[in-house]
Amino acid sequence: MLYTRKGDKGDTGFFGSDKRVSKASARPEALGALDELNSLLGVCKVNAEKQDFVTKEGNHSIAKILNEIQQNLFIVGSELAGAEKTISEDKVKRVEIIIADIEKELPEIKTFRIPGGTPISALFDYARAVSRRLERKALAVCEEGEANMGDYSKQFLNRLSSLLYAFARLANVKSGIKEQSPTYE
């Protein structure tokens, strides 16, 4: 069955607790942002697969990396929901290696850039913004004492937005699109 009726009154529960909380409270908001990001990454992954989007350095398949990220987001979500799960240091280091490999293909950053360029770059820019929202909401849940997150989970969420930014820039570079800077006029 696709529904349980347990949340019909606007509340929800979490792992290891009989306590019910409002779906509008901080932890469900963070989990909702995580779900939104994971769904958006699915759209990015499908588009990356269509384009056979791969890095030169390290020959990383962007679609496969996105699948790894989606799997890792389920770990973060489980952790936020109260399960005894957390992101490992190896998963953070893997993201850092991929970012370093991508940076070798990108021109130096000299200013902010206007999001967009190619359709997939725009999707990655959007995913980056959603990932930042998830990070803020997850940290708020921890600061309010509603859930705990390991240090590597926090680092993973922080690196994720950088990775998505790198993907957006790489998509434009591979398409020969010159990044546009804001004019502030």
Backbone as CSV, one residue per row, in Angstrom:
resi,resn,N_x,N_y,N_z,CA_x,CA_y,CA_z,C_x,C_y,C_z
1,MET,0.842,-1.165,0.000,0.000,0.000,0.000,0.899,1.244,0.000
2,LEU,0.544,2.251,-0.757,1.339,3.461,-0.898,1.055,4.513,0.167
3,TYR,0.147,4.242,1.075,-0.141,5.190,2.157,-0.479,4.410,3.423
4,THR,-0.245,5.049,4.576,-0.492,4.396,5.858,-1.594,5.071,6.677
5,ARG,-1.925,6.287,6.328,-2.895,7.124,7.051,-2.340,7.652,8.379
6,LYS,-1.118,7.268,8.740,-0.554,7.703,10.025,-0.337,9.210,10.073
7,GLY,-0.081,9.829,8.933,0.188,11.258,8.910,-0.991,12.117,8.521
8,ASP,-2.176,11.546,8.539,-3.374,12.285,8.100,-3.682,13.513,8.952
9,LYS,-3.176,13.558,10.163,-3.440,14.702,11.047,-2.307,15.725,10.988
10,GLY,-1.357,15.519,10.054,-0.277,16.486,9.891,0.936,16.240,10.764
11,ASP,1.063,15.009,11.268,2.239,14.698,12.072,2.967,13.487,11.492
12,THR,4.175,13.245,11.998,4.987,12.135,11.509,5.857,11.626,12.646
13,GLY,6.464,10.461,12.443,7.349,9.863,13.445,8.711,9.533,12.847
14,PHE,9.628,9.105,13.722,11.004,8.815,13.308,11.489,7.516,13.927
15,PHE,12.639,7.022,13.432,13.246,5.792,13.939,13.421,5.853,15.455
16,GLY,13.114,4.763,16.117,13.405,4.619,17.535,12.611,5.504,18.471
17,SER,11.496,6.056,17.999,10.711,6.949,18.856,9.225,6.773,18.562
18,ASP,8.452,6.795,19.618,6.996,6.753,19.461,6.423,8.155,19.352
19,LYS,7.286,9.149,19.576,6.860,10.555,19.559,6.472,10.972,18.143
20,ARG,5.385,11.711,18.037,4.928,12.261,16.761,5.208,13.758,16.773
21,VAL,5.620,14.299,15.637,5.889,15.734,15.522,5.180,16.281,14.292
22,SER,4.979,17.572,14.277,4.348,18.233,13.138,5.210,18.052,11.890
23,LYS,4.556,17.809,10.774,5.284,17.711,9.501,5.919,19.035,9.115
24,ALA,5.480,20.126,9.742,6.030,21.455,9.455,7.218,21.796,10.363
25,SER,7.610,20.888,11.251,8.730,21.166,12.158,10.068,20.963,11.436
26,ALA,11.139,21.304,12.111,12.470,21.389,11.486,12.954,20.079,10.866
27,ARG,12.813,18.970,11.566,13.349,17.712,11.029,12.607,17.262,9.779
28,PRO,11.276,17.246,9.747,10.603,16.910,8.492,10.945,17.898,7.359
29,GLU,11.154,19.170,7.705,11.564,20.153,6.688,12.916,19.768,6.092
30,ALA,13.861,19.379,6.949,15.186,18.972,6.463,15.077,17.713,5.606
31,LEU,14.289,16.750,6.060,14.117,15.516,5.280,13.407,15.793,3.961
32,GLY,12.494,16.755,3.960,11.828,17.151,2.718,12.805,17.793,1.747
33,ALA,13.706,18.633,2.257,14.730,19.247,1.402,15.655,18.179,0.843
34,LEU,15.953,17.179,1.655,16.799,16.079,1.186,16.095,15.309,0.063
35,ASP,14.825,15.027,0.245,14.046,14.324,-0.777,13.979,15.141,-2.063
36,GLU,13.773,16.446,-1.915,13.724,17.326,-3.085,15.057,17.292,-3.842
37,LEU,16.162,17.387,-3.102,17.473,17.348,-3.745,17.698,16.011,-4.426
38,ASN,17.365,14.910,-3.746,17.591,13.599,-4.336,16.784,13.426,-5.619
39,SER,15.570,13.941,-5.633,14.739,13.876,-6.841,15.336,14.717,-7.965
40,LEU,15.802,15.912,-7.631,16.431,16.782,-8.631,17.711,16.154,-9.176
41,LEU,18.463,15.492,-8.312,19.673,14.805,-8.783,19.328,13.670,-9.738
42,GLY,18.149,13.073,-9.554,17.695,12.060,-10.516,17.510,12.660,-11.896
43,VAL,16.959,13.867,-11.974,16.811,14.562,-13.257,18.185,14.868,-13.845
44,CYS,19.093,15.346,-13.002,20.465,15.623,-13.460,21.127,14.354,-13.986
45,LYS,20.931,13.244,-13.265,21.556,11.969,-13.649,21.056,11.494,-15.015
46,VAL,19.760,11.571,-15.234,19.188,11.155,-16.521,19.781,11.997,-17.656
47,ASN,19.900,13.301,-17.425,20.477,14.178,-18.445,21.956,13.901,-18.656
48,ALA,22.688,13.614,-17.598,24.114,13.285,-17.717,24.304,11.981,-18.483
49,GLU,23.415,11.008,-18.247,23.481,9.735,-18.974,23.261,9.952,-20.469
50,LYS,22.272,10.788,-20.831,21.977,11.068,-22.236,23.170,11.669,-22.946
51,GLN,23.933,12.507,-22.222,25.063,13.212,-22.831,26.377,12.464,-22.675
52,ASP,26.367,11.307,-21.995,27.589,10.567,-21.700,28.635,11.520,-21.115
53,PHE,28.233,12.258,-20.117,29.009,13.311,-19.477,30.086,12.672,-18.592
54,VAL,31.361,12.829,-18.994,32.495,12.210,-18.303,33.602,13.247,-18.158
55,THR,34.351,13.176,-17.053,35.482,14.076,-16.868,36.696,13.542,-17.628
56,LYS,37.583,14.446,-18.034,38.844,14.017,-18.657,39.736,13.404,-17.596
57,GLU,40.000,14.177,-16.560,40.848,13.725,-15.459,40.081,12.706,-14.627
58,GLY,40.610,11.513,-14.491,39.955,10.488,-13.682,38.862,9.729,-14.406
59,ASN,38.459,10.195,-15.582,37.419,9.535,-16.381,36.179,9.209,-15.534
60,HIS,35.729,10.189,-14.772,34.569,9.997,-13.905,33.279,10.146,-14.702
61,SER,32.415,9.167,-14.622,31.074,9.274,-15.202,30.229,10.103,-14.250
62,ILE,29.730,11.232,-14.733,28.937,12.110,-13.881,27.653,11.398,-13.434
63,ALA,27.043,10.619,-14.319,25.822,9.895,-13.951,26.107,8.906,-12.824
64,LYS,27.226,8.206,-12.883,27.561,7.246,-11.823,27.862,7.970,-10.508
65,ILE,28.531,9.104,-10.592,28.796,9.885,-9.382,27.483,10.354,-8.770
66,LEU,26.569,10.815,-9.603,25.271,11.275,-9.097,24.518,10.132,-8.411
67,ASN,24.628,8.930,-8.957,23.992,7.782,-8.317,24.618,7.527,-6.940
68,GLU,25.940,7.625,-6.846,26.618,7.473,-5.547,26.117,8.531,-4.559
69,ILE,26.004,9.756,-5.038,25.541,10.850,-4.188,24.124,10.558,-3.697
70,GLN,23.270,10.093,-4.591,21.901,9.769,-4.193,21.888,8.677,-3.116
71,GLN,22.723,7.661,-3.295,22.823,6.605,-2.280,23.265,7.194,-0.938
72,ASN,24.258,8.087,-0.989,24.766,8.702,0.238,23.733,9.595,0.899
73,LEU,22.892,10.239,0.107,21.837,11.067,0.692,20.839,10.228,1.488
74,PHE,20.660,8.974,1.097,19.805,8.095,1.891,20.435,7.813,3.257
75,ILE,21.754,7.739,3.305,22.445,7.584,4.595,22.221,8.817,5.450
76,VAL,22.398,10.000,4.856,22.189,11.252,5.597,20.735,11.335,6.078
77,GLY,19.799,10.982,5.221,18.389,11.015,5.601,18.087,10.061,6.743
78,SER,18.660,8.875,6.685,18.471,7.912,7.773,19.028,8.463,9.074
79,GLU,20.183,9.088,8.985,20.808,9.679,10.165,19.919,10.785,10.752
80,LEU,19.397,11.644,9.901,18.513,12.714,10.371,17.219,12.165,10.978
81,ALA,16.790,11.016,10.482,15.556,10.410,10.983,15.789,9.602,12.261
82,GLY,17.053,9.475,12.687,17.330,8.816,13.955,17.988,7.460,13.866
83,ALA,18.288,6.990,12.671,18.946,5.684,12.526,20.437,5.799,12.862
84,GLU,21.026,4.687,13.195,22.463,4.636,13.514,23.267,4.506,12.219
85,LYS,23.181,5.510,11.394,23.911,5.563,10.118,24.666,6.878,10.084
86,THR,25.769,6.920,9.340,26.493,8.178,9.136,27.405,8.038,7.923
87,ILE,27.780,9.145,7.371,28.689,9.171,6.227,30.107,8.928,6.729
88,SER,30.875,8.154,5.975,32.257,7.861,6.346,33.206,8.908,5.763
89,GLU,34.388,8.970,6.332,35.416,9.881,5.840,35.765,9.575,4.380
90,ASP,35.760,8.304,4.013,36.076,7.910,2.633,35.122,8.543,1.621
91,LYS,33.862,8.674,1.988,32.877,9.265,1.067,33.139,10.758,0.874
92,VAL,33.576,11.437,1.920,33.936,12.850,1.804,35.185,12.987,0.936
93,LYS,36.171,12.153,1.177,37.421,12.210,0.398,37.160,11.917,-1.083
94,ARG,36.253,11.000,-1.351,35.908,10.690,-2.755,35.362,11.938,-3.450
95,VAL,34.472,12.660,-2.798,33.920,13.890,-3.378,35.035,14.908,-3.598
96,GLU,35.938,15.034,-2.645,37.049,15.985,-2.774,37.961,15.634,-3.945
97,ILE,38.211,14.358,-4.167,39.042,13.917,-5.298,38.369,14.270,-6.618
98,ILE,37.079,14.022,-6.699,36.337,14.326,-7.934,36.363,15.823,-8.201
99,ILE,36.144,16.630,-7.173,36.186,18.090,-7.347,37.571,18.509,-7.836
100,ALA,38.621,17.970,-7.236,39.996,18.311,-7.642,40.246,17.922,-9.099
101,ASP,39.752,16.767,-9.508,39.924,16.344,-10.906,39.185,17.283,-11.854
102,ILE,37.989,17.693,-11.494,37.207,18.597,-12.347,37.873,19.961,-12.428
103,GLU,38.400,20.449,-11.315,39.042,21.771,-11.305,40.179,21.868,-12.311
104,LYS,40.811,20.759,-12.620,41.908,20.746,-13.596,41.414,21.075,-15.001
105,GLU,40.118,20.892,-15.243,39.532,21.162,-16.557,38.895,22.547,-16.656
106,LEU,38.826,23.263,-15.546,38.088,24.523,-15.508,39.011,25.732,-15.499
107,PRO,38.551,26.820,-16.109,39.305,28.066,-15.968,39.217,28.553,-14.529
108,GLU,40.200,29.346,-14.134,40.240,29.897,-12.781,38.996,30.750,-12.518
109,ILE,38.506,30.668,-11.297,37.358,31.488,-10.892,37.881,32.875,-10.540
110,LYS,37.342,33.896,-11.233,37.759,35.276,-10.971,36.622,36.131,-10.443
111,THR,35.402,35.648,-10.590,34.225,36.402,-10.161,33.060,35.445,-10.012
112,PHE,31.939,35.942,-9.507,30.725,35.143,-9.513,30.310,34.904,-10.959
113,ARG,29.483,33.894,-11.175,28.963,33.627,-12.509,27.446,33.529,-12.438
114,ILE,26.824,33.906,-13.525,25.372,33.820,-13.610,25.022,32.363,-13.931
115,PRO,24.154,31.745,-13.135,23.793,30.351,-13.372,23.194,30.146,-14.760
116,GLY,23.437,28.976,-15.297,22.890,28.612,-16.600,23.983,28.342,-17.597
117,GLY,23.701,28.577,-18.829,24.636,28.298,-19.914,24.057,27.210,-20.797
118,THR,24.123,25.989,-20.303,23.495,24.858,-20.986,22.368,24.343,-20.090
119,PRO,21.446,23.589,-20.663,20.365,23.056,-19.811,20.881,22.232,-18.624
120,ILE,21.880,21.377,-18.842,22.352,20.557,-17.726,23.124,21.404,-16.719
121,SER,23.821,22.419,-17.177,24.504,23.320,-16.256,23.482,24.034,-15.371
122,ALA,22.397,24.471,-15.966,21.340,25.136,-15.203,20.736,24.186,-14.166
123,LEU,20.566,22.915,-14.539,20.054,21.930,-13.575,21.023,21.745,-12.406
124,PHE,22.317,21.685,-12.716,23.308,21.544,-11.639,23.325,22.791,-10.751
125,ASP,23.159,23.964,-11.335,23.096,25.189,-10.533,21.881,25.145,-9.598
126,TYR,20.769,24.690,-10.106,19.564,24.573,-9.295,19.784,23.553,-8.173
127,ALA,20.375,22.409,-8.520,20.660,21.382,-7.514,21.618,21.914,-6.449
128,ARG,22.573,22.729,-6.847,23.516,23.324,-5.890,22.763,24.186,-4.881
129,ALA,21.837,24.999,-5.371,21.067,25.864,-4.475,20.201,25.031,-3.517
130,VAL,19.596,23.972,-4.024,18.783,23.097,-3.170,19.671,22.378,-2.153
131,SER,20.875,22.004,-2.557,21.777,21.324,-1.616,22.194,22.260,-0.490
132,ARG,22.368,23.537,-0.803,22.692,24.515,0.244,21.525,24.655,1.225
133,ARG,20.312,24.637,0.707,19.136,24.717,1.581,19.078,23.484,2.488
134,LEU,19.311,22.318,1.919,19.339,21.092,2.715,20.384,21.201,3.822
135,GLU,21.570,21.667,3.481,22.628,21.796,4.479,22.184,22.720,5.620
136,ARG,21.607,23.867,5.288,21.152,24.804,6.316,20.088,24.173,7.209
137,LYS,19.126,23.491,6.599,18.039,22.884,7.366,18.551,21.742,8.235
138,ALA,19.455,20.930,7.716,20.014,19.813,8.492,20.805,20.334,9.685
139,LEU,21.595,21.377,9.475,22.361,21.953,10.578,21.439,22.573,11.628
140,ALA,20.352,23.181,11.192,19.391,23.761,12.136,18.777,22.673,13.009
141,VAL,18.456,21.534,12.412,17.902,20.416,13.177,18.892,19.971,14.249
142,CYS,20.158,19.901,13.887,21.191,19.503,14.853,21.360,20.561,15.941
143,GLU,21.394,21.814,15.545,21.559,22.895,16.519,20.385,22.959,17.491
144,GLU,19.196,22.602,17.027,18.016,22.612,17.887,17.917,21.344,18.731
145,GLY,18.834,20.405,18.522,18.856,19.178,19.313,17.841,18.137,18.897
146,GLU,17.223,18.294,17.731,16.220,17.329,17.273,16.851,16.071,16.687
147,ALA,18.082,16.181,16.204,18.783,15.044,15.612,20.280,15.302,15.716
148,ASN,21.036,14.256,15.517,22.492,14.367,15.489,22.994,13.950,14.116
149,MET,24.060,14.604,13.695,24.734,14.220,12.453,26.216,14.131,12.753
150,GLY,26.868,13.126,12.187,28.301,12.997,12.346,29.027,14.103,11.596
151,ASP,30.262,14.346,11.997,31.060,15.382,11.345,31.222,15.124,9.855
152,TYR,31.412,13.869,9.465,31.600,13.572,8.043,30.311,13.777,7.249
153,SER,29.173,13.554,7.877,27.907,13.840,7.195,27.783,15.334,6.937
154,LYS,28.157,16.136,7.926,28.129,17.587,7.743,29.109,18.015,6.649
155,GLN,30.300,17.426,6.655,31.289,17.752,5.620,30.788,17.326,4.245
156,PHE,30.152,16.161,4.182,29.624,15.668,2.912,28.617,16.653,2.325
157,LEU,27.695,17.132,3.154,26.699,18.094,2.664,27.373,19.383,2.203
158,ASN,28.405,19.805,2.905,29.116,21.015,2.507,29.845,20.820,1.180
159,ARG,30.496,19.691,0.993,31.215,19.422,-0.257,30.266,19.203,-1.427
160,LEU,29.075,18.708,-1.132,28.126,18.401,-2.203,27.799,19.635,-3.034
161,SER,27.571,20.760,-2.398,27.262,21.966,-3.173,28.459,22.378,-4.029
162,SER,29.668,22.179,-3.529,30.864,22.485,-4.327,30.966,21.553,-5.526
163,LEU,30.648,20.288,-5.319,30.675,19.324,-6.420,29.659,19.704,-7.493
164,LEU,28.462,20.081,-7.082,27.432,20.456,-8.051,27.808,21.732,-8.800
165,TYR,28.466,22.651,-8.117,28.989,23.864,-8.765,30.034,23.479,-9.810
166,ALA,30.911,22.548,-9.456,31.934,22.077,-10.405,31.272,21.421,-11.618
167,PHE,30.244,20.620,-11.394,29.524,19.992,-12.507,28.922,21.047,-13.432
168,ALA,28.317,22.079,-12.851,27.690,23.140,-13.656,28.737,23.833,-14.519
169,ARG,29.864,24.167,-13.922,30.921,24.842,-14.676,31.488,23.920,-15.751
170,LEU,31.696,22.655,-15.409,32.253,21.700,-16.368,31.322,21.515,-17.567
171,ALA,30.026,21.467,-17.313,29.060,21.314,-18.411,29.193,22.463,-19.402
172,ASN,29.372,23.672,-18.903,29.540,24.818,-19.798,30.858,24.751,-20.547
173,VAL,31.932,24.407,-19.859,33.248,24.308,-20.510,33.209,23.267,-21.622
174,LYS,32.648,22.101,-21.344,32.584,21.031,-22.346,31.735,21.431,-23.556
175,SER,30.782,22.338,-23.340,29.924,22.793,-24.439,30.459,24.042,-25.123
176,GLY,31.592,24.532,-24.657,32.171,25.736,-25.248,31.441,27.008,-24.874
177,ILE,30.666,26.969,-23.812,29.913,28.133,-23.352,30.806,28.965,-22.437
178,LYS,30.928,30.242,-22.736,31.689,31.146,-21.883,30.810,31.558,-20.706
179,GLU,31.345,31.411,-19.509,30.588,31.792,-18.331,30.345,33.290,-18.312
180,GLN,29.142,33.657,-17.927,28.752,35.064,-17.877,28.853,35.555,-16.438
181,SER,29.528,36.691,-16.272,29.647,37.301,-14.945,28.554,38.339,-14.773
182,PRO,28.145,38.585,-13.523,27.171,39.652,-13.301,27.784,41.016,-13.617
183,THR,26.972,41.903,-14.131,27.473,43.257,-14.460,27.245,44.234,-13.318
184,TYR,26.373,43.915,-12.416,26.034,44.772,-11.268,25.547,46.151,-11.709
185,GLU,24.964,46.229,-12.887,24.450,47.507,-13.396,22.965,47.615,-13.148
